Amino acid sequence: MKSEISWIEARDLLLSLAAPVETERVPLAACAGRVLGFDLTAPEDVPPFDRSAYDGYALRAADVAQASREHPVTLQITETIPAGKVATLPVQAGQAAHLMTGAKIPEGADCVINFERTAFTETSVTLFAPLKSGDNVVKRGEDVVAGALLAPKGTLIDAGLAGTLAAQGVAQVEVHRRPVVGLISTGSEVVEAEDPQPDGKIRNANRATFTALLEKEGCQVRYLGLAGDEEAAIAALIAEGLQSCDAVILTGGVSVGNWDVTPAAMERCGVELLARGVAMKPGMACAYGVRDNKLVLGLSGNPASSLTNYCACALPAIRRLCGRANPIPAEIEMELANPFKKKSPATRFLRGRIDLSTGAVRLVCPKDQGNVVLSSTIGCDAMAVIPAGSGPVEAGTKLKGFIL
């Protein structure tokens, strides 16, 4: 078992032990936010035919090569083609077909002019300038060429991918199922949010916090219960979670006090402890383990500490469990909008909100970054990393970090 490892080492360790859950098929309408379970290769061109970019007239460019204001060219209209219909006649020399935006270009025509640039009657259209072959024609395959890889397995399905699936005729989508993550709260001082709060007790904020964090990533959360500080009770809930869930997260009981029994409870039910403690602040106290290829993550009971450890170290493993091909948040450089006056003997994570109002990527940080100050995480969407051994950090300092 390792102790006081770096956050990068912790992240990579957990990531190496996480494997995507299996796939299932869901209706196209239910695929948004899910993770693609196959390589999406285009079976067909999109659009599947040359079509008009405008309401106007399809014609032969050769017929109007000499058109000008002084020498306009008049063509005879063969028919009108609504979108979704096809021409019944080819366009021949001296002819044009009236057609709508999106309509298939009729045989013989090779360009389109929008009606605003013409003079027309019910039977003829007059042009005052030349056109080139291909003008105002949306070519077959302009969006997608058959055989192209549109999205690899492990891609999060957003609006663009959902629409692309529809355009390819994929009505049932193979996606990774939503992994089930068991959530356990510990601590004899904790009561549920809906219960009375006796003197000396605190409400269970971690349950709601982690439910929100995990559901955001696409997980199903199974709350296993509040175990107090009894090793046997905690072990029983871990065992239950390992039977019914793909991973288990606990909050509380991972420090070194007399009542911090979560690591012992993990070992009691057969969990192999991999690491205790990460050299970071906040979020140092933790216990990571594995049993039956399932991660068991013991995090601090302090809300901001557990949230920071989760976002920095555990989030990529959770994303990999969901099937994401690129689970590590992309590193970005950000400028601190306000100073941080404390020293950072260990690597420190600052939570904050990205501000782009000045044209630069700035991180606006709440003043209170304390371990127990959950309210200062409201609206936060990014973290900056202060390297170990740093002194106070002034506003304007550029730090590396990541978007949550």
TIPAKE-479726 format. One line per 2 residues: their letters; for each residue x, y, z negated of C-alpha. Coordinates in steps of 0.2 Angstrom, whole numbers. Layout:
REM TIPAKE-479726
A = X:Y:Z ~ ...
***
This chain:
REM TIPAKE-479726
MK = 0:0:0 ~ 6:17:5
SE = 5:33:-6 ~ 6:52:-3
IS = 7:49:16 ~ 5:64:28
WI = -12:68:35 ~ -6:63:53
EA = 0:46:46 ~ -17:44:37
RD = -26:49:53 ~ -17:37:64
LL = -18:23:52 ~ -37:24:51
LS = -38:26:69 ~ -28:11:73
LA = -40:0:62 ~ -56:7:70
AP = -64:-2:85 ~ -79:3:95
VE = -95:-5:91 ~ -104:-15:104
TE = -115:-8:118 ~ -134:-8:121
RV = -145:-1:134 ~ -157:14:131
PL = -169:23:143 ~ -161:38:152
AA = -172:50:142 ~ -164:44:126
CA = -146:44:131 ~ -141:62:126
GR = -128:63:113 ~ -124:44:114
VL = -107:37:120 ~ -106:30:138
GF = -102:11:137 ~ -96:9:155
DL = -86:17:168 ~ -98:27:179
TA = -93:25:197 ~ -105:33:210
PE = -114:20:220 ~ -120:33:232
DV = -116:51:239 ~ -125:66:231
PP = -133:74:241 ~ -137:58:252
FD = -139:69:267 ~ -134:86:274
RS = -147:98:268 ~ -151:117:269
AY = -145:129:257 ~ -159:142:261
DG = -176:144:267 ~ -173:148:285
YA = -169:140:302 ~ -158:126:307
LR = -150:128:324 ~ -135:124:335
AA = -120:136:332 ~ -116:135:350
DV = -132:144:355 ~ -129:160:345
AQ = -110:161:347 ~ -112:177:357
AS = -127:185:347 ~ -125:203:341
RE = -136:218:338 ~ -134:223:356
HP = -137:206:362 ~ -148:196:351
VT = -153:178:354 ~ -170:171:353
LQ = -174:153:349 ~ -190:143:350
IT = -196:135:334 ~ -199:116:336
ET = -208:113:319 ~ -208:117:300
IP = -199:105:288 ~ -204:106:270
AG = -191:100:257 ~ -194:81:254
KV = -199:79:273 ~ -189:75:288
AT = -189:82:305 ~ -199:73:319
LP = -190:81:333 ~ -171:84:337
VQ = -165:102:339 ~ -160:105:356
AG = -152:119:366 ~ -162:135:363
QA = -172:128:349 ~ -172:130:330
AH = -182:121:316 ~ -190:131:302
LM = -185:123:286 ~ -185:125:267
TG = -171:125:254 ~ -166:107:251
AK = -173:100:267 ~ -163:88:277
IP = -155:95:292 ~ -163:89:308
EG = -153:79:321 ~ -144:91:334
AD = -143:106:322 ~ -127:110:313
CV = -130:127:304 ~ -143:136:295
IN = -148:155:294 ~ -158:162:280
FE = -174:170:286 ~ -170:187:279
RT = -156:189:292 ~ -168:186:307
AF = -183:193:315 ~ -196:179:318
TE = -214:175:323 ~ -224:159:321
TS = -216:152:337 ~ -198:160:338
VT = -184:167:328 ~ -171:180:334
LF = -153:181:327 ~ -142:196:328
AP = -125:188:323 ~ -116:172:327
LK = -114:157:315 ~ -101:144:313
SG = -105:125:313 ~ -108:121:294
DN = -114:138:289 ~ -126:137:275
VV = -127:118:275 ~ -124:108:259
KR = -115:93:266 ~ -118:75:261
GE = -107:70:246 ~ -103:88:242
DV = -108:85:224 ~ -102:67:222
VA = -94:55:235 ~ -99:36:233
GA = -85:27:224 ~ -79:42:214
LL = -76:39:195 ~ -89:51:187
AP = -86:48:169 ~ -75:35:160
KG = -81:23:147 ~ -81:32:130
TL = -87:49:136 ~ -100:58:126
ID = -116:60:136 ~ -120:79:138
AG = -132:88:149 ~ -121:87:164
LA = -118:68:162 ~ -136:65:159
GT = -141:73:175 ~ -127:65:184
LA = -134:48:178 ~ -151:52:184
AQ = -144:58:201 ~ -136:41:203
GV = -152:32:199 ~ -147:25:182
AQ = -163:23:173 ~ -156:12:159
VE = -140:18:152 ~ -127:6:144
VH = -121:16:128 ~ -112:11:112
RR = -125:8:98 ~ -125:20:84
PV = -114:13:71 ~ -121:11:53
VG = -110:19:40 ~ -114:15:22
LI = -113:30:9 ~ -110:27:-9
ST = -110:41:-22 ~ -101:38:-39
GS = -100:48:-55 ~ -110:47:-71
EV = -112:65:-71 ~ -121:65:-54
VE = -140:65:-51 ~ -150:65:-35
AE = -156:81:-28 ~ -174:77:-30
DP = -172:71:-49 ~ -172:82:-64
QP = -155:90:-69 ~ -151:87:-87
DG = -138:97:-96 ~ -121:92:-91
KI = -126:84:-75 ~ -123:90:-57
RN = -133:87:-41 ~ -127:75:-28
AN = -122:87:-14 ~ -110:74:-6
RA = -124:63:-1 ~ -132:77:10
TF = -115:83:16 ~ -109:67:23
TA = -126:62:30 ~ -125:78:40
LL = -107:75:45 ~ -110:57:50
EK = -126:60:59 ~ -118:74:69
EG = -106:61:76 ~ -120:49:81
CQ = -119:37:66 ~ -134:30:57
VR = -132:33:38 ~ -137:20:26
YL = -137:27:8 ~ -132:13:-3
GL = -135:22:-20 ~ -127:31:-34
AG = -116:19:-44 ~ -110:30:-59
DE = -93:25:-65 ~ -95:7:-68
EA = -82:-4:-58 ~ -94:-18:-56
AI = -108:-8:-50 ~ -97:1:-37
AA = -90:-15:-31 ~ -108:-22:-29
LI = -113:-8:-18 ~ -97:-9:-8
AE = -100:-28:-5 ~ -118:-24:0
GL = -112:-11:12 ~ -99:-23:20
QS = -113:-35:23 ~ -125:-23:32
CD = -114:-8:39 ~ -99:-5:51
AV = -90:5:38 ~ -92:12:20
IL = -88:29:13 ~ -88:33:-6
TG = -86:49:-14 ~ -79:51:-32
GV = -68:41:-43 ~ -52:41:-33
SV = -40:51:-44 ~ -30:45:-59
GN = -42:48:-73 ~ -48:35:-85
WD = -65:35:-76 ~ -58:34:-58
VT = -62:16:-54 ~ -66:17:-36
PA = -49:9:-30 ~ -51:-5:-43
AM = -69:-8:-37 ~ -63:-9:-19
ER = -50:-22:-23 ~ -63:-31:-34
CG = -74:-35:-19 ~ -59:-40:-8
VE = -55:-24:0 ~ -36:-22:5
LL = -30:-5:-1 ~ -20:3:13
AR = -16:20:6 ~ -19:31:-10
GV = -17:49:-8 ~ -13:61:6
AM = 0:75:5 ~ -13:88:9
KP = -23:102:0 ~ -38:101:-2
GM = -42:82:-1 ~ -26:74:-8
AC = -36:61:-19 ~ -42:47:-8
AY = -41:28:-6 ~ -42:19:11
GV = -45:1:13 ~ -51:-12:25
RD = -60:-29:23 ~ -66:-40:38
NK = -60:-26:50 ~ -72:-14:42
LV = -65:3:35 ~ -69:7:17
LG = -65:25:13 ~ -64:32:-4
LS = -64:51:-5 ~ -64:64:-18
GN = -80:69:-28 ~ -76:87:-25
PA = -86:92:-10 ~ -74:103:-1
SS = -60:91:-4 ~ -69:76:2
LT = -75:86:17 ~ -58:91:22
NY = -50:74:20 ~ -64:67:31
CA = -62:80:45 ~ -43:79:45
CA = -40:61:43 ~ -56:50:44
LP = -66:59:58 ~ -56:52:73
AI = -59:34:66 ~ -77:37:65
RR = -78:44:82 ~ -68:28:88
LC = -81:18:79 ~ -94:27:89
GR = -85:22:105 ~ -77:39:109
AN = -62:37:121 ~ -54:53:115
PI = -58:54:96 ~ -44:66:90
PA = -50:84:90 ~ -40:94:103
EI = -27:105:95 ~ -28:123:98
EM = -19:139:92 ~ -28:151:82
EL = -25:168:74 ~ -30:171:56
AN = -42:185:55 ~ -39:188:36
PF = -24:184:25 ~ -22:169:13
KK = -12:174:-2 ~ -8:157:-10
KS = 8:147:-7 ~ 7:130:1
PA = 19:117:-6 ~ 9:104:3
TR = 1:105:20 ~ -15:115:18
FL = -31:116:28 ~ -40:132:29
RG = -58:130:34 ~ -67:144:44
RI = -77:150:59 ~ -70:154:76
DL = -72:172:82 ~ -69:176:100
ST = -75:194:99 ~ -58:202:102
GA = -54:191:116 ~ -42:181:105
VR = -46:164:96 ~ -47:170:78
LV = -51:160:63 ~ -62:170:50
CP = -59:161:33 ~ -71:162:18
KD = -61:170:4 ~ -64:155:-8
QG = -56:139:-2 ~ -57:130:-18
NV = -59:111:-19 ~ -77:113:-27
VL = -83:127:-17 ~ -95:119:-5
SS = -105:135:-1 ~ -89:142:8
TI = -90:128:21 ~ -107:135:28
GC = -105:139:46 ~ -87:133:47
DA = -83:125:64 ~ -64:124:63
MA = -49:121:52 ~ -31:129:53
VI = -16:120:46 ~ -3:129:36
PA = 13:119:36 ~ 20:112:19
GS = 32:124:11 ~ 24:140:18
GP = 22:155:7 ~ 7:167:8
VE = 0:169:26 ~ -4:186:33
AG = -18:191:44 ~ -13:189:62
TK = -2:174:59 ~ -4:161:73
LK = -8:143:66 ~ -12:127:75
GF = -28:119:71 ~ -44:110:78
IL = -62:113:82 ~ -74:102:71
***
